């Protein structure tokens, strides 16, 4: 597995490493049905690879996936699947079925995760001696995984126990061995599963929370207040529901009552005053609202961003101790990029990108994805050696009149110009118009009259997107987006799946 030093030393030759990865993937997959159909054995150049293998999306792979589901082997990759992963990124709203080979985990995902985890452990001094002084809201392997027609489990990445499967301690995420890491299967509601973790961890010195999806981090303070009376009473009695689970704690209950009265609501920092870090993505919409959410967890708390990735492939690597952040994971998959602004649909390699450019990512690896176009848009913010530094800028949908990346930047500029603290936002189509729905930090509504704010904010957003595109702005009441998030989770979706949406998020 690649070490931190190796990753850093390889940055100046990232393109060479990418070319080697592509050659390896084609060799490993040459005998598969897909490899034979596309002449993998005869590909000896990037030009021939691009000629033989067209860009594809999920719908192009479904005939192959259907054959894998029916039990055929050597279709998209050698042998049979190790597991079927779920991806919620489909524009159809249906979870994709991604058959993944064991080689994908052995050669791509596990080394990627191991590299990040080793760097993270060294960086997090506040939990190094107690890796499970953490609540991991991403980790929930027992929560009713879907079953496919062939009887196989359809899992989210966070439901695959890589440590147990591959006998590698370096793949254990923080908070996955604590008492609150395993929620009883009998607790069926996802929101109640979140509450159960909070209740079990409420008396412990929690210093870190793993959300990965920042929408989880944003919603938890409102979930805590929603259940505040229940939580305080259960702590006072030492129960969860009617079950005695720990000692009664009258003093803790009284302290929480006082702090809730003082601040107007029960906050994470009241429960865990030594909280220091939140592990979650800090890009896209979250880049605007996280600065207003993090103080609810503690004045000394900060965000540690994990690497960017999709169910289909890792994308970027973060090595906090070395100042490496959002750098393309050049040793994982083979990556191409399509500029979403020039309209040419011409694939580019990592060293052909332009700083400030917005791109769709195309991934190739030996687990059946060959020139697979992801739905994510990334922005190049700089370079480390030959490897681009990438910022997530939302999802791509050709049907939307304005791309998510442009809208996020427009709202960010308007918020900065007006010195407005945003709690969340989304855009919606209303007949032939586009409407911006905006929730401000609770105390912002008393600072500016809403009509004045709407006019100035709309003017700036429209100025940034090059025309009078946004017809109206609706100011939502405090907590609207959290309520929407909690409603979607309570309907049965796993919390990591319910993400912020630039288009139609409520």
PESUL-V293951 format. One record per helix or strand of 2 or more residues. SS is the DSSP state (H for helix, E for strand). FROM is the first residue (numbers start at 1). LEN is the number of residues. Records with the same first field share a line. If there is no record, write none. Layout:
# PESUL-V293951
SS->FROM-LEN, FROM-LEN
This chain:
# PESUL-V293951
H->4-26, 33-5, 40-3, 46-7, 58-12, 102-22, 157-3, 162-5, 169-3, 190-12, 214-13, 228-10, 250-14, 268-4, 286-12, 320-3, 350-3, 404-15, 442-5, 450-15, 480-11, 495-3
E->83-5, 96-5, 134-3, 146-2, 153-3, 208-5, 239-2, 243-2, 277-4, 302-3, 316-4, 324-5, 334-6, 347-2, 358-8, 369-16, 387-9, 422-9, 433-8, 470-7
